[in-house]
Amino acid sequence: MTTSDTIRTPGAAYSRSPNGCSKQVMTQITPDEREQLKGIADLEMRSLSATLRMLMLRGMQGYHDDTASAE
């Protein structure tokens, strides 16, 4: 699934999550990491959850790019 697959469809029933997002993941972060996340969220004008999801998707793409080039 790509990010474009999860963008809301106009006129669809309202949901706070992007289309296709129905699973939650719990994690623990340090207070410093949360402050950094909050700073990014403020700059991006996103919620903490949306910011964390964006960073996770970017990190996963970077991981895939790095491991694909190692083959």
PDB file of N, CA, C, O and CB in Angstrom:
ATOM      1  N   MET A   1       0.849  -1.175   0.000  1.00  0.00           N
ATOM      2  CA  MET A   1       0.000   0.000   0.000  1.00  0.00           C
ATOM      3  C   MET A   1       0.892   1.235   0.000  1.00  0.00           C
ATOM      4  O   MET A   1       1.865   1.303   0.751  1.00  0.00           O
ATOM      5  CB  MET A   1      -0.964   0.000   1.221  1.00  0.00           C
ATOM      6  N   THR A   2       0.569   2.186  -0.821  1.00  0.00           N
ATOM      7  CA  THR A   2       1.326   3.426  -0.874  1.00  0.00           C
ATOM      8  C   THR A   2       0.554   4.522  -0.155  1.00  0.00           C
ATOM      9  O   THR A   2      -0.634   4.375   0.136  1.00  0.00           O
ATOM     10  CB  THR A   2       1.621   3.831  -2.334  1.00  0.00           C
ATOM     11  N   THR A   3       1.238   5.613   0.124  1.00  0.00           N
ATOM     12  CA  THR A   3       0.584   6.733   0.797  1.00  0.00           C
ATOM     13  C   THR A   3      -0.606   7.234  -0.011  1.00  0.00           C
ATOM     14  O   THR A   3      -1.639   7.580   0.561  1.00  0.00           O
ATOM     15  CB  THR A   3       1.580   7.874   1.031  1.00  0.00           C
ATOM     16  N   SER A   4      -0.472   7.277  -1.353  1.00  0.00           N
ATOM     17  CA  SER A   4      -1.575   7.768  -2.184  1.00  0.00           C
ATOM     18  C   SER A   4      -2.804   6.867  -2.076  1.00  0.00           C
ATOM     19  O   SER A   4      -3.922   7.327  -2.308  1.00  0.00           O
ATOM     20  CB  SER A   4      -1.132   7.870  -3.645  1.00  0.00           C
ATOM     21  N   ASP A   5      -2.617   5.584  -1.726  1.00  0.00           N
ATOM     22  CA  ASP A   5      -3.753   4.687  -1.540  1.00  0.00           C
ATOM     23  C   ASP A   5      -4.536   5.015  -0.284  1.00  0.00           C
ATOM     24  O   ASP A   5      -5.691   4.610  -0.152  1.00  0.00           O
ATOM     25  CB  ASP A   5      -3.283   3.253  -1.488  1.00  0.00           C
ATOM     26  N   THR A   6      -3.926   5.742   0.642  1.00  0.00           N
ATOM     27  CA  THR A   6      -4.583   6.011   1.917  1.00  0.00           C
ATOM     28  C   THR A   6      -5.147   7.426   2.024  1.00  0.00           C
ATOM     29  O   THR A   6      -5.661   7.801   3.078  1.00  0.00           O
ATOM     30  CB  THR A   6      -3.618   5.776   3.037  1.00  0.00           C
ATOM     31  N   ILE A   7      -5.062   8.208   0.968  1.00  0.00           N
ATOM     32  CA  ILE A   7      -5.609   9.567   0.989  1.00  0.00           C
ATOM     33  C   ILE A   7      -7.129   9.482   0.874  1.00  0.00           C
ATOM     34  O   ILE A   7      -7.661   8.717   0.069  1.00  0.00           O
ATOM     35  CB  ILE A   7      -5.009  10.440  -0.170  1.00  0.00           C
ATOM     36  N   ARG A   8      -7.809  10.266   1.680  1.00  0.00           N
ATOM     37  CA  ARG A   8      -9.271  10.215   1.721  1.00  0.00           C
ATOM     38  C   ARG A   8      -9.903  10.500   0.365  1.00  0.00           C
ATOM     39  O   ARG A   8      -9.422  11.329  -0.408  1.00  0.00           O
ATOM     40  CB  ARG A   8      -9.794  11.202   2.740  1.00  0.00           C
ATOM     41  N   THR A   9     -10.987   9.794   0.104  1.00  0.00           N
ATOM     42  CA  THR A   9     -11.776  10.005  -1.099  1.00  0.00           C
ATOM     43  C   THR A   9     -12.822  11.074  -0.799  1.00  0.00           C
ATOM     44  O   THR A   9     -13.557  10.952   0.181  1.00  0.00           O
ATOM     45  CB  THR A   9     -12.445   8.677  -1.582  1.00  0.00           C
ATOM     46  N   PRO A  10     -12.906  12.135  -1.635  1.00  0.00           N
ATOM     47  CA  PRO A  10     -13.915  13.168  -1.389  1.00  0.00           C
ATOM     48  C   PRO A  10     -15.314  12.566  -1.352  1.00  0.00           C
ATOM     49  O   PRO A  10     -15.648  11.718  -2.179  1.00  0.00           O
ATOM     50  CB  PRO A  10     -13.840  14.260  -2.466  1.00  0.00           C
ATOM     51  N   GLY A  11     -16.117  12.993  -0.413  1.00  0.00           N
ATOM     52  CA  GLY A  11     -17.489  12.518  -0.298  1.00  0.00           C
ATOM     53  C   GLY A  11     -17.635  11.228   0.485  1.00  0.00           C
ATOM     54  O   GLY A  11     -18.754  10.793   0.758  1.00  0.00           O
ATOM     55  N   ALA A  12     -16.523  10.610   0.849  1.00  0.00           N
ATOM     56  CA  ALA A  12     -16.598   9.371   1.630  1.00  0.00           C
ATOM     57  C   ALA A  12     -16.989   9.702   3.064  1.00  0.00           C
ATOM     58  O   ALA A  12     -16.841  10.840   3.510  1.00  0.00           O
ATOM     59  CB  ALA A  12     -15.242   8.603   1.596  1.00  0.00           C
ATOM     60  N   ALA A  13     -17.483   8.714   3.774  1.00  0.00           N
ATOM     61  CA  ALA A  13     -17.832   8.920   5.186  1.00  0.00           C
ATOM     62  C   ALA A  13     -16.598   9.416   5.932  1.00  0.00           C
ATOM     63  O   ALA A  13     -15.483   8.965   5.672  1.00  0.00           O
ATOM     64  CB  ALA A  13     -18.379   7.602   5.833  1.00  0.00           C
ATOM     65  N   TYR A  14     -16.804  10.342   6.856  1.00  0.00           N
ATOM     66  CA  TYR A  14     -15.681  10.951   7.561  1.00  0.00           C
ATOM     67  C   TYR A  14     -15.014   9.951   8.495  1.00  0.00           C
ATOM     68  O   TYR A  14     -15.676   9.223   9.235  1.00  0.00           O
ATOM     69  CB  TYR A  14     -16.146  12.175   8.347  1.00  0.00           C
ATOM     70  N   SER A  15     -13.716   9.936   8.443  1.00  0.00           N
ATOM     71  CA  SER A  15     -12.911   9.132   9.348  1.00  0.00           C
ATOM     72  C   SER A  15     -11.678   9.946   9.680  1.00  0.00           C
ATOM     73  O   SER A  15     -11.160  10.665   8.825  1.00  0.00           O
ATOM     74  CB  SER A  15     -12.536   7.741   8.724  1.00  0.00           C
ATOM     75  N   ARG A  16     -11.199   9.844  10.913  1.00  0.00           N
ATOM     76  CA  ARG A  16      -9.998  10.586  11.289  1.00  0.00           C
ATOM     77  C   ARG A  16      -8.750   9.932  10.727  1.00  0.00           C
ATOM     78  O   ARG A  16      -7.695  10.564  10.661  1.00  0.00           O
ATOM     79  CB  ARG A  16      -9.891  10.695  12.804  1.00  0.00           C
ATOM     80  N   SER A  17      -8.854   8.677  10.321  1.00  0.00           N
ATOM     81  CA  SER A  17      -7.708   7.964   9.773  1.00  0.00           C
ATOM     82  C   SER A  17      -7.745   8.006   8.257  1.00  0.00           C
ATOM     83  O   SER A  17      -8.818   8.058   7.655  1.00  0.00           O
ATOM     84  CB  SER A  17      -7.681   6.511  10.269  1.00  0.00           C
ATOM     85  N   PRO A  18      -6.551   7.984   7.631  1.00  0.00           N
ATOM     86  CA  PRO A  18      -6.531   7.889   6.166  1.00  0.00           C
ATOM     87  C   PRO A  18      -7.182   6.582   5.714  1.00  0.00           C
ATOM     88  O   PRO A  18      -7.214   5.612   6.472  1.00  0.00           O
ATOM     89  CB  PRO A  18      -5.078   7.980   5.630  1.00  0.00           C
ATOM     90  N   ASN A  19      -7.698   6.551   4.489  1.00  0.00           N
ATOM     91  CA  ASN A  19      -8.336   5.343   3.958  1.00  0.00           C
ATOM     92  C   ASN A  19      -7.402   4.148   4.098  1.00  0.00           C
ATOM     93  O   ASN A  19      -6.211   4.240   3.799  1.00  0.00           O
ATOM     94  CB  ASN A  19      -8.736   5.540   2.478  1.00  0.00           C
ATOM     95  N   GLY A  20      -7.941   3.050   4.544  1.00  0.00           N
ATOM     96  CA  GLY A  20      -7.164   1.825   4.655  1.00  0.00           C
ATOM     97  C   GLY A  20      -6.423   1.670   5.968  1.00  0.00           C
ATOM     98  O   GLY A  20      -5.895   0.594   6.248  1.00  0.00           O
ATOM     99  N   CYS A  21      -6.369   2.715   6.781  1.00  0.00           N
ATOM    100  CA  CYS A  21      -5.655   2.635   8.060  1.00  0.00           C
ATOM    101  C   CYS A  21      -6.623   2.182   9.145  1.00  0.00           C
ATOM    102  O   CYS A  21      -7.498   2.936   9.573  1.00  0.00           O
ATOM    103  CB  CYS A  21      -5.013   4.008   8.434  1.00  0.00           C
ATOM    104  N   SER A  22      -6.450   0.932   9.584  1.00  0.00           N
ATOM    105  CA  SER A  22      -7.359   0.409  10.596  1.00  0.00           C
ATOM    106  C   SER A  22      -6.622  -0.315  11.721  1.00  0.00           C
ATOM    107  O   SER A  22      -7.261  -0.838  12.634  1.00  0.00           O
ATOM    108  CB  SER A  22      -8.358  -0.527   9.954  1.00  0.00           C
ATOM    109  N   LYS A  23      -5.318  -0.353  11.673  1.00  0.00           N
ATOM    110  CA  LYS A  23      -4.536  -1.050  12.694  1.00  0.00           C
ATOM    111  C   LYS A  23      -3.714  -0.055  13.490  1.00  0.00           C
ATOM    112  O   LYS A  23      -3.112   0.860  12.928  1.00  0.00           O
ATOM    113  CB  LYS A  23      -3.621  -2.111  12.056  1.00  0.00           C
ATOM    114  N   GLN A  24      -3.692  -0.238  14.806  1.00  0.00           N
ATOM    115  CA  GLN A  24      -2.916   0.631  15.675  1.00  0.00           C
ATOM    116  C   GLN A  24      -1.628  -0.063  16.076  1.00  0.00           C
ATOM    117  O   GLN A  24      -1.567  -1.291  16.149  1.00  0.00           O
ATOM    118  CB  GLN A  24      -3.726   1.030  16.919  1.00  0.00           C
ATOM    119  N   VAL A  25      -0.606   0.730  16.333  1.00  0.00           N
ATOM    120  CA  VAL A  25       0.671   0.234  16.829  1.00  0.00           C
ATOM    121  C   VAL A  25       1.037   1.072  18.041  1.00  0.00           C
ATOM    122  O   VAL A  25       1.053   2.301  17.978  1.00  0.00           O
ATOM    123  CB  VAL A  25       1.791   0.296  15.727  1.00  0.00           C
ATOM    124  N   MET A  26       1.327   0.408  19.130  1.00  0.00           N
ATOM    125  CA  MET A  26       1.718   1.118  20.352  1.00  0.00           C
ATOM    126  C   MET A  26       3.242   1.126  20.440  1.00  0.00           C
ATOM    127  O   MET A  26       3.892   0.141  20.090  1.00  0.00           O
ATOM    128  CB  MET A  26       1.086   0.452  21.627  1.00  0.00           C
ATOM    129  N   THR A  27       3.799   2.215  20.899  1.00  0.00           N
ATOM    130  CA  THR A  27       5.235   2.300  21.092  1.00  0.00           C
ATOM    131  C   THR A  27       5.531   3.233  22.252  1.00  0.00           C
ATOM    132  O   THR A  27       4.669   3.999  22.682  1.00  0.00           O
ATOM    133  CB  THR A  27       5.939   2.780  19.808  1.00  0.00           C
ATOM    134  N   GLN A  28       6.717   3.167  22.738  1.00  0.00           N
ATOM    135  CA  GLN A  28       7.162   4.038  23.823  1.00  0.00           C
ATOM    136  C   GLN A  28       8.256   4.950  23.282  1.00  0.00           C
ATOM    137  O   GLN A  28       9.150   4.492  22.571  1.00  0.00           O
ATOM    138  CB  GLN A  28       7.675   3.208  25.050  1.00  0.00           C
ATOM    139  N   ILE A  29       8.191   6.229  23.611  1.00  0.00           N
ATOM    140  CA  ILE A  29       9.244   7.160  23.224  1.00  0.00           C
ATOM    141  C   ILE A  29       9.663   7.964  24.454  1.00  0.00           C
ATOM    142  O   ILE A  29       8.921   8.064  25.431  1.00  0.00           O
ATOM    143  CB  ILE A  29       8.767   8.104  22.073  1.00  0.00           C
ATOM    144  N   THR A  30      10.854   8.527  24.386  1.00  0.00           N
ATOM    145  CA  THR A  30      11.356   9.315  25.503  1.00  0.00           C
ATOM    146  C   THR A  30      10.715  10.703  25.479  1.00  0.00           C
ATOM    147  O   THR A  30      10.177  11.114  24.450  1.00  0.00           O
ATOM    148  CB  THR A  30      12.903   9.422  25.450  1.00  0.00           C
ATOM    149  N   PRO A  31      10.764  11.421  26.585  1.00  0.00           N
ATOM    150  CA  PRO A  31      10.253  12.796  26.585  1.00  0.00           C
ATOM    151  C   PRO A  31      10.958  13.670  25.548  1.00  0.00           C
ATOM    152  O   PRO A  31      10.312  14.507  24.916  1.00  0.00           O
ATOM    153  CB  PRO A  31      10.414  13.415  27.972  1.00  0.00           C
ATOM    154  N   ASP A  32      12.268  13.494  25.358  1.00  0.00           N
ATOM    155  CA  ASP A  32      12.991  14.277  24.348  1.00  0.00           C
ATOM    156  C   ASP A  32      12.503  13.949  22.938  1.00  0.00           C
ATOM    157  O   ASP A  32      12.335  14.846  22.112  1.00  0.00           O
ATOM    158  CB  ASP A  32      14.503  14.018  24.452  1.00  0.00           C
ATOM    159  N   GLU A  33      12.274  12.663  22.664  1.00  0.00           N
ATOM    160  CA  GLU A  33      11.762  12.268  21.348  1.00  0.00           C
ATOM    161  C   GLU A  33      10.374  12.855  21.116  1.00  0.00           C
ATOM    162  O   GLU A  33      10.050  13.270  20.003  1.00  0.00           O
ATOM    163  CB  GLU A  33      11.719  10.731  21.221  1.00  0.00           C
ATOM    164  N   ARG A  34       9.552  12.891  22.166  1.00  0.00           N
ATOM    165  CA  ARG A  34       8.208  13.459  22.032  1.00  0.00           C
ATOM    166  C   ARG A  34       8.279  14.961  21.747  1.00  0.00           C
ATOM    167  O   ARG A  34       7.504  15.478  20.942  1.00  0.00           O
ATOM    168  CB  ARG A  34       7.383  13.200  23.309  1.00  0.00           C
ATOM    169  N   GLU A  35       9.187  15.645  22.391  1.00  0.00           N
ATOM    170  CA  GLU A  35       9.350  17.080  22.136  1.00  0.00           C
ATOM    171  C   GLU A  35       9.799  17.324  20.690  1.00  0.00           C
ATOM    172  O   GLU A  35       9.317  18.244  20.029  1.00  0.00           O
ATOM    173  CB  GLU A  35      10.372  17.693  23.126  1.00  0.00           C
ATOM    174  N   GLN A  36      10.716  16.499  20.215  1.00  0.00           N
ATOM    175  CA  GLN A  36      11.149  16.616  18.816  1.00  0.00           C
ATOM    176  C   GLN A  36       9.974  16.351  17.870  1.00  0.00           C
ATOM    177  O   GLN A  36       9.779  17.073  16.892  1.00  0.00           O
ATOM    178  CB  GLN A  36      12.310  15.629  18.519  1.00  0.00           C
ATOM    179  N   LEU A  37       9.197  15.310  18.174  1.00  0.00           N
ATOM    180  CA  LEU A  37       8.022  14.980  17.365  1.00  0.00           C
ATOM    181  C   LEU A  37       7.027  16.133  17.386  1.00  0.00           C
ATOM    182  O   LEU A  37       6.475  16.498  16.349  1.00  0.00           O
ATOM    183  CB  LEU A  37       7.353  13.686  17.874  1.00  0.00           C
ATOM    184  N   LYS A  38       6.798  16.706  18.563  1.00  0.00           N
ATOM    185  CA  LYS A  38       5.869  17.843  18.677  1.00  0.00           C
ATOM    186  C   LYS A  38       6.348  19.028  17.848  1.00  0.00           C
ATOM    187  O   LYS A  38       5.545  19.697  17.199  1.00  0.00           O
ATOM    188  CB  LYS A  38       5.711  18.265  20.148  1.00  0.00           C
ATOM    189  N   GLY A  39       7.655  19.292  17.867  1.00  0.00           N
ATOM    190  CA  GLY A  39       8.195  20.380  17.061  1.00  0.00           C
ATOM    191  C   GLY A  39       7.964  20.165  15.576  1.00  0.00           C
ATOM    192  O   GLY A  39       7.593  21.093  14.858  1.00  0.00           O
ATOM    193  N   ILE A  40       8.182  18.938  15.116  1.00  0.00           N
ATOM    194  CA  ILE A  40       7.942  18.622  13.700  1.00  0.00           C
ATOM    195  C   ILE A  40       6.455  18.741  13.386  1.00  0.00           C
ATOM    196  O   ILE A  40       6.077  19.295  12.353  1.00  0.00           O
ATOM    197  CB  ILE A  40       8.453  17.195  13.356  1.00  0.00           C
ATOM    198  N   ALA A  41       5.610  18.219  14.279  1.00  0.00           N
ATOM    199  CA  ALA A  41       4.161  18.282  14.067  1.00  0.00           C
ATOM    200  C   ALA A  41       3.692  19.728  13.962  1.00  0.00           C
ATOM    201  O   ALA A  41       2.852  20.052  13.121  1.00  0.00           O
ATOM    202  CB  ALA A  41       3.416  17.568  15.207  1.00  0.00           C
ATOM    203  N   ASP A  42       4.230  20.594  14.811  1.00  0.00           N
ATOM    204  CA  ASP A  42       3.856  22.013  14.755  1.00  0.00           C
ATOM    205  C   ASP A  42       4.278  22.637  13.430  1.00  0.00           C
ATOM    206  O   ASP A  42       3.510  23.379  12.818  1.00  0.00           O
ATOM    207  CB  ASP A  42       4.491  22.784  15.924  1.00  0.00           C
ATOM    208  N   LEU A  43       5.496  22.337  12.988  1.00  0.00           N
ATOM    209  CA  LEU A  43       5.977  22.869  11.709  1.00  0.00           C
ATOM    210  C   LEU A  43       5.136  22.382  10.531  1.00  0.00           C
ATOM    211  O   LEU A  43       4.854  23.134   9.598  1.00  0.00           O
ATOM    212  CB  LEU A  43       7.432  22.478  11.496  1.00  0.00           C
ATOM    213  N   GLU A  44       4.744  21.119  10.591  1.00  0.00           N
ATOM    214  CA  GLU A  44       3.978  20.496   9.506  1.00  0.00           C
ATOM    215  C   GLU A  44       2.474  20.747   9.628  1.00  0.00           C
ATOM    216  O   GLU A  44       1.705  20.413   8.727  1.00  0.00           O
ATOM    217  CB  GLU A  44       4.243  19.001   9.481  1.00  0.00           C
ATOM    218  N   MET A  45       2.062  21.344  10.761  1.00  0.00           N
ATOM    219  CA  MET A  45       0.641  21.559  11.047  1.00  0.00           C
ATOM    220  C   MET A  45      -0.128  20.241  10.952  1.00  0.00           C
ATOM    221  O   MET A  45      -1.173  20.151  10.308  1.00  0.00           O
ATOM    222  CB  MET A  45       0.043  22.602  10.074  1.00  0.00           C
ATOM    223  N   ARG A  46       0.426  19.222  11.614  1.00  0.00           N
ATOM    224  CA  ARG A  46      -0.181  17.894  11.661  1.00  0.00           C
ATOM    225  C   ARG A  46      -0.355  17.497  13.122  1.00  0.00           C
ATOM    226  O   ARG A  46       0.236  18.097  14.020  1.00  0.00           O
ATOM    227  CB  ARG A  46       0.688  16.842  10.893  1.00  0.00           C
ATOM    228  N   SER A  47      -1.167  16.486  13.338  1.00  0.00           N
ATOM    229  CA  SER A  47      -1.271  15.916  14.680  1.00  0.00           C
ATOM    230  C   SER A  47      -0.010  15.112  14.964  1.00  0.00           C
ATOM    231  O   SER A  47       0.757  14.796  14.055  1.00  0.00           O
ATOM    232  CB  SER A  47      -2.548  15.024  14.821  1.00  0.00           C
ATOM    233  N   LEU A  48       0.195  14.784  16.241  1.00  0.00           N
ATOM    234  CA  LEU A  48       1.341  13.940  16.581  1.00  0.00           C
ATOM    235  C   LEU A  48       1.244  12.596  15.867  1.00  0.00           C
ATOM    236  O   LEU A  48       2.246  12.092  15.360  1.00  0.00           O
ATOM    237  CB  LEU A  48       1.427  13.731  18.104  1.00  0.00           C
ATOM    238  N   SER A  49       0.050  12.013  15.823  1.00  0.00           N
ATOM    239  CA  SER A  49      -0.131  10.708  15.180  1.00  0.00           C
ATOM    240  C   SER A  49       0.159  10.779  13.682  1.00  0.00           C
ATOM    241  O   SER A  49       0.838   9.908  13.139  1.00  0.00           O
ATOM    242  CB  SER A  49      -1.557  10.196  15.412  1.00  0.00           C
ATOM    243  N   ALA A  50      -0.350  11.803  13.022  1.00  0.00           N
ATOM    244  CA  ALA A  50      -0.123  11.942  11.584  1.00  0.00           C
ATOM    245  C   ALA A  50       1.355  12.173  11.296  1.00  0.00           C
ATOM    246  O   ALA A  50       1.890  11.659  10.314  1.00  0.00           O
ATOM    247  CB  ALA A  50      -0.964  13.097  11.011  1.00  0.00           C
ATOM    248  N   THR A  51       2.011  12.947  12.153  1.00  0.00           N
ATOM    249  CA  THR A  51       3.438  13.210  11.978  1.00  0.00           C
ATOM    250  C   THR A  51       4.241  11.936  12.173  1.00  0.00           C
ATOM    251  O   THR A  51       5.149  11.643  11.395  1.00  0.00           O
ATOM    252  CB  THR A  51       3.915  14.292  12.955  1.00  0.00           C
ATOM    253  N   LEU A  52       3.911  11.183  13.204  1.00  0.00           N
ATOM    254  CA  LEU A  52       4.612   9.937  13.457  1.00  0.00           C
ATOM    255  C   LEU A  52       4.413   8.958  12.306  1.00  0.00           C
ATOM    256  O   LEU A  52       5.353   8.266  11.914  1.00  0.00           O
ATOM    257  CB  LEU A  52       4.137   9.318  14.767  1.00  0.00           C
ATOM    258  N   ARG A  53       3.198   8.893  11.761  1.00  0.00           N
ATOM    259  CA  ARG A  53       2.933   8.007  10.612  1.00  0.00           C
ATOM    260  C   ARG A  53       3.751   8.444   9.404  1.00  0.00           C
ATOM    261  O   ARG A  53       4.335   7.606   8.716  1.00  0.00           O
ATOM    262  CB  ARG A  53       1.424   8.002  10.258  1.00  0.00           C
ATOM    263  N   MET A  54       3.798   9.747   9.140  1.00  0.00           N
ATOM    264  CA  MET A  54       4.579  10.257   8.011  1.00  0.00           C
ATOM    265  C   MET A  54       6.049   9.881   8.167  1.00  0.00           C
ATOM    266  O   MET A  54       6.680   9.415   7.218  1.00  0.00           O
ATOM    267  CB  MET A  54       4.428  11.788   7.893  1.00  0.00           C
ATOM    268  N   LEU A  55       6.594  10.085   9.372  1.00  0.00           N
ATOM    269  CA  LEU A  55       8.004   9.768   9.607  1.00  0.00           C
ATOM    270  C   LEU A  55       8.260   8.265   9.505  1.00  0.00           C
ATOM    271  O   LEU A  55       9.305   7.846   9.008  1.00  0.00           O
ATOM    272  CB  LEU A  55       8.442  10.281  10.983  1.00  0.00           C
ATOM    273  N   MET A  56       7.320   7.460   9.969  1.00  0.00           N
ATOM    274  CA  MET A  56       7.457   6.016   9.870  1.00  0.00           C
ATOM    275  C   MET A  56       7.467   5.571   8.411  1.00  0.00           C
ATOM    276  O   MET A  56       8.285   4.738   8.018  1.00  0.00           O
ATOM    277  CB  MET A  56       6.327   5.321  10.630  1.00  0.00           C
ATOM    278  N   LEU A  57       6.555   6.129   7.603  1.00  0.00           N
ATOM    279  CA  LEU A  57       6.513   5.780   6.187  1.00  0.00           C
ATOM    280  C   LEU A  57       7.805   6.185   5.481  1.00  0.00           C
ATOM    281  O   LEU A  57       8.330   5.439   4.655  1.00  0.00           O
ATOM    282  CB  LEU A  57       5.312   6.448   5.512  1.00  0.00           C
ATOM    283  N   ARG A  58       8.310   7.367   5.810  1.00  0.00           N
ATOM    284  CA  ARG A  58       9.578   7.810   5.217  1.00  0.00           C
ATOM    285  C   ARG A  58      10.730   6.913   5.650  1.00  0.00           C
ATOM    286  O   ARG A  58      11.608   6.589   4.851  1.00  0.00           O
ATOM    287  CB  ARG A  58       9.875   9.265   5.607  1.00  0.00           C
ATOM    288  N   GLY A  59      10.721   6.515   6.918  1.00  0.00           N
ATOM    289  CA  GLY A  59      11.754   5.622   7.427  1.00  0.00           C
ATOM    290  C   GLY A  59      11.699   4.252   6.777  1.00  0.00           C
ATOM    291  O   GLY A  59      12.736   3.671   6.454  1.00  0.00           O
ATOM    292  N   MET A  60      10.489   3.731   6.582  1.00  0.00           N
ATOM    293  CA  MET A  60      10.358   2.429   5.925  1.00  0.00           C
ATOM    294  C   MET A  60      10.827   2.508   4.475  1.00  0.00           C
ATOM    295  O   MET A  60      11.460   1.579   3.974  1.00  0.00           O
ATOM    296  CB  MET A  60       8.900   1.937   5.986  1.00  0.00           C
ATOM    297  N   GLN A  61      10.515   3.620   3.800  1.00  0.00           N
ATOM    298  CA  GLN A  61      10.973   3.780   2.415  1.00  0.00           C
ATOM    299  C   GLN A  61      12.501   3.838   2.377  1.00  0.00           C
ATOM    300  O   GLN A  61      13.126   3.216   1.518  1.00  0.00           O
ATOM    301  CB  GLN A  61      10.364   5.063   1.777  1.00  0.00           C
ATOM    302  N   GLY A  62      13.097   4.579   3.303  1.00  0.00           N
ATOM    303  CA  GLY A  62      14.553   4.643   3.384  1.00  0.00           C
ATOM    304  C   GLY A  62      15.162   3.286   3.667  1.00  0.00           C
ATOM    305  O   GLY A  62      16.198   2.938   3.101  1.00  0.00           O
ATOM    306  N   TYR A  63      14.530   2.520   4.535  1.00  0.00           N
ATOM    307  CA  TYR A  63      15.003   1.171   4.839  1.00  0.00           C
ATOM    308  C   TYR A  63      14.972   0.306   3.581  1.00  0.00           C
ATOM    309  O   TYR A  63      15.941  -0.387   3.268  1.00  0.00           O
ATOM    310  CB  TYR A  63      14.148   0.531   5.955  1.00  0.00           C
ATOM    311  N   HIS A  64      13.849   0.354   2.863  1.00  0.00           N
ATOM    312  CA  HIS A  64      13.726  -0.443   1.633  1.00  0.00           C
ATOM    313  C   HIS A  64      14.753   0.015   0.579  1.00  0.00           C
ATOM    314  O   HIS A  64      15.347  -0.810  -0.115  1.00  0.00           O
ATOM    315  CB  HIS A  64      12.284  -0.331   1.061  1.00  0.00           C
ATOM    316  N   ASP A  65      14.947   1.310   0.471  1.00  0.00           N
ATOM    317  CA  ASP A  65      15.929   1.832  -0.485  1.00  0.00           C
ATOM    318  C   ASP A  65      17.333   1.353  -0.115  1.00  0.00           C
ATOM    319  O   ASP A  65      18.100   0.945  -0.986  1.00  0.00           O
ATOM    320  CB  ASP A  65      15.882   3.380  -0.527  1.00  0.00           C
ATOM    321  N   ASP A  66      17.667   1.402   1.166  1.00  0.00           N
ATOM    322  CA  ASP A  66      18.989   0.987   1.635  1.00  0.00           C
ATOM    323  C   ASP A  66      19.216  -0.509   1.442  1.00  0.00           C
ATOM    324  O   ASP A  66      20.288  -0.925   1.003  1.00  0.00           O
ATOM    325  CB  ASP A  66      19.161   1.350   3.102  1.00  0.00           C
ATOM    326  N   THR A  67      18.210  -1.315   1.770  1.00  0.00           N
ATOM    327  CA  THR A  67      18.398  -2.760   1.663  1.00  0.00           C
ATOM    328  C   THR A  67      18.361  -3.237   0.220  1.00  0.00           C
ATOM    329  O   THR A  67      19.003  -4.230  -0.124  1.00  0.00           O
ATOM    330  CB  THR A  67      17.340  -3.483   2.466  1.00  0.00           C
ATOM    331  N   ALA A  68      17.613  -2.537  -0.627  1.00  0.00           N
ATOM    332  CA  ALA A  68      17.573  -2.910  -2.049  1.00  0.00           C
ATOM    333  C   ALA A  68      18.904  -2.632  -2.719  1.00  0.00           C
ATOM    334  O   ALA A  68      19.331  -3.382  -3.597  1.00  0.00           O
ATOM    335  CB  ALA A  68      16.455  -2.154  -2.777  1.00  0.00           C
ATOM    336  N   SER A  69      19.568  -1.545  -2.305  1.00  0.00           N
ATOM    337  CA  SER A  69      20.861  -1.201  -2.919  1.00  0.00           C
ATOM    338  C   SER A  69      21.973  -2.100  -2.389  1.00  0.00           C
ATOM    339  O   SER A  69      23.044  -2.169  -2.992  1.00  0.00           O
ATOM    340  CB  SER A  69      21.210   0.278  -2.654  1.00  0.00           C
ATOM    341  N   ALA A  70      21.742  -2.790  -1.273  1.00  0.00           N
ATOM    342  CA  ALA A  70      22.766  -3.666  -0.695  1.00  0.00           C
ATOM    343  C   ALA A  70      22.785  -5.032  -1.374  1.00  0.00           C
ATOM    344  O   ALA A  70      23.730  -5.802  -1.199  1.00  0.00           O
ATOM    345  CB  ALA A  70      22.530  -3.837   0.806  1.00  0.00           C
ATOM    346  N   GLU A  71      21.746  -5.333  -2.147  1.00  0.00           N
ATOM    347  CA  GLU A  71      21.666  -6.648  -2.809  1.00  0.00           C
ATOM    348  C   GLU A  71      22.527  -6.720  -4.041  1.00  0.00           C
ATOM    349  O   GLU A  71      22.568  -7.755  -4.706  1.00  0.00           O
ATOM    350  CB  GLU A  71      20.238  -6.967  -3.182  1.00  0.00           C
TER     351      GLU A  71
END
